[in-house]
Amino acid sequence: MPFVTSSHLRLPDTVSDSGLLVGWSLEAQRQRQPFGFSFGHSLKTVATGYLDPIVLSGEGHLMTIAPTGAGKGTGCVIPALLRHEGPVIVIDPKGENAAVTARRRREMGHRIVVIDPMGVTDLPSDTLNPLDLIDIHDASAVDEVAVIAGTLYHAVRDPRDTFWISRATHLVVGAILHVLSEDLGGGASLLDASDLVNRAATNPADVASELLLSNHPEARRIARMLEIGANETIGGIVSFAQEMLSFLRGARVQASIARTSFDLDEVTTGAPLSIFLVLPPHMLESHGRLLRLWIGTLMSCITRRRARPKQPTLLILDEAAQLGELPQLRQAITLLRGYGVQTWSFWQDVSQLQLLYPRDWQTMVNNCSVLQCFGALNQIAASGMSTLTGFSDGLGVLDLQRDEMVLQIAGDQAVVARVPSYLADPSFAGQFDPNPLHDSSRPILPARSVPQRLYARPQAGWPTGTTWPAPEHDPLLQALLPGK
């Protein structure tokens, strides 16, 4: 593999070109400049002692293939958040992206929204009620509710369950429409729909009667499904509907979807808003549907746009495979660029993408202006990266240094480039805050607490004082609850 080695080459102190820094060129001479990309200051080149930045100044999508621990956060996610001036929506499992970049995002004029029901970060947590997006009086309400319901089931489905999932989805749609039509004050949430479905498990006839009297005609039509005679069929439908909503367990999750603490219209208009979606890594699988619900809701906000905003909304999907097959992601990459959406998805290997999108993965790749591959640990991973980009072979990928990657930008062949680093690159100096994950003095999660007790004085018929645990003794939960 040909390389030019020179000890005097350094990185420029600034990168004046606007856009996403996707790598540092390791080529001795600048090649032709593909459309939508720039290569920094014309006087700061290899000839004058500098590596050229490779900046995506257009609105193309990006895709990164790299295993856990390869440096995706240091080299891709955080540099993007420190540079992109438009709105962002970020899956942030460890909460480190919010902690490191929130100050910089505020300096850009952004409002910071951190949806963190488990308290991973030390930042105040926001909340998001997907039903706040629905106007029950609008003719499209049924369709919007169906989109929400579509995010609620497991990503990997057994084909033998198609009937049950379809019927259960109808029931959930009916329950949501009913609670929305009954609560015109705007306080309905998925918890109300879940309560209705759970009641159907013990008394389907009563729930059917309630839905038949619903204010919403579609809820009344769906109610007739519960009037079928076979108890086994009804039980199966209700059981699958309960499973769709079963992730809404635990007081913190429930509080996080009970109301919305920010203006959803600002997501639609492309206002300066930075939204971080935080779940601990060990909950990404068990609470994956919560992530799907958040992303699906925010994507629905974006598709309500009637005009492109001044700056695109950057959707950063770290650990994208944890979302399962998400139609909104496929649509965002293949269809929604005209809405001002720019996606950057991260996958541990090519097989994750192929498994979740067996019919569309090549189309999704072909719609990306940037492909990055680095950190391969073995020949299988390296061969997948090589095949995806057309670069050399698996051995060539394995030969990369830790700070190098295979980079393919639209209209050009794959090359070796240097991975950016917000910690080491001088252009990021002073823009970021310390990563709290590197602070060994932080308390464990969740923080241990001593339950607070309440006391009642002796009174007639009760000769001694009494103590009992105070309800909901959880400071984080109290912060999530309405009115706090």
PyMOL commands that set and color helices and strands:
alter all, ss='L'
color gray80, all
select helices_A, chain A and resi 46-48+72-83+96-107+130-133+141-150+159-182+190-202+204-212+217-227+231-244+251-256+264-269+281-283+288-303+320-323+327-334+336-339+350-356+361-366+379-389+394-398+426-428+436-438+475-480
alter helices_A, ss='H'
color red, helices_A
select strands_A, chain A and resi 20-25+37-38+53-56+61-65+88-91+111-115+273-277+313-317+341-347+368-373+404-409+415-418+453-456+466-469
alter strands_A, ss='S'
color yellow, strands_A
deselect
rebuild
show_as cartoon
